[in-house]
Amino acid sequence: MQFLSVKEIEKHHSFFYTFSKNMEEKYPDNLNKCYVYNAPAIITQLFNIISLIVHKDTLKKVELVK
């Protein structure tokens, strides 16, 4: 993850979108709450990008804690 950049993620937007949709269809909603503690800056950036394609109800269950 240390070499992953936002530019690289943007190049593969269609993959992430397709992956997200497949996961949403194949796996039921089982998550109650997910806390991510002391995440590096790239995780925050990745989360911001992924938040564009992940269902809003799922996003409400994920919390980045500093």
C-alpha positions as CSV (number, residue, x, y, z in Angstrom):
1,M,0.0,0.0,0.0
2,Q,2.9,2.4,0.5
3,F,3.4,2.7,-3.2
4,L,-0.2,3.1,-4.1
5,S,-1.1,6.6,-5.3
6,V,-4.4,8.3,-6.1
7,K,-3.3,8.5,-9.7
8,E,-2.9,4.7,-9.9
9,I,-6.3,4.2,-8.3
10,E,-7.9,6.6,-10.8
11,K,-6.4,4.6,-13.7
12,H,-8.3,1.5,-12.4
13,H,-11.6,3.2,-11.6
14,S,-13.6,0.8,-13.7
15,F,-12.1,-2.2,-11.9
16,F,-12.9,-0.8,-8.5
17,Y,-16.4,0.0,-9.6
18,T,-17.0,-3.5,-11.0
19,F,-15.4,-5.1,-7.9
20,S,-17.7,-3.0,-5.6
21,K,-20.8,-3.9,-7.5
22,N,-19.9,-7.6,-7.6
23,M,-19.3,-7.6,-3.8
24,E,-22.5,-5.9,-3.2
25,E,-24.5,-8.4,-5.2
26,K,-22.8,-11.6,-4.0
27,Y,-22.4,-10.9,-0.3
28,P,-25.2,-9.8,2.0
29,D,-24.9,-6.8,4.3
30,N,-23.5,-8.3,7.5
31,L,-21.4,-5.4,8.8
32,N,-22.6,-3.6,11.9
33,K,-19.7,-1.1,12.3
34,C,-16.1,-1.0,11.2
35,Y,-13.6,1.3,12.9
36,V,-10.2,1.9,11.2
37,Y,-7.7,3.3,13.8
38,N,-4.5,5.3,12.9
39,A,-4.9,4.8,9.2
40,P,-2.2,6.2,7.0
41,A,-3.1,9.2,4.7
42,I,-3.3,6.9,1.6
43,I,-6.2,5.0,3.3
44,T,-8.1,8.2,3.9
45,Q,-7.6,9.1,0.2
46,L,-8.6,5.6,-0.9
47,F,-11.7,5.8,1.3
48,N,-12.7,9.1,-0.3
49,I,-12.4,7.6,-3.8
50,I,-14.2,4.4,-2.8
51,S,-16.9,6.4,-1.2
52,L,-18.0,7.5,-4.7
53,I,-19.0,3.9,-5.6
54,V,-19.8,2.2,-2.4
55,H,-23.4,2.2,-1.2
56,K,-24.2,5.1,1.2
57,D,-25.6,2.8,3.9
58,T,-22.3,0.9,3.9
59,L,-20.3,4.1,4.2
60,K,-22.2,5.1,7.3
61,K,-20.9,1.9,9.0
62,V,-17.2,2.7,8.4
63,E,-15.5,5.2,10.7
64,L,-11.9,6.4,10.4
65,V,-10.5,7.1,13.9
66,K,-7.4,9.2,14.4
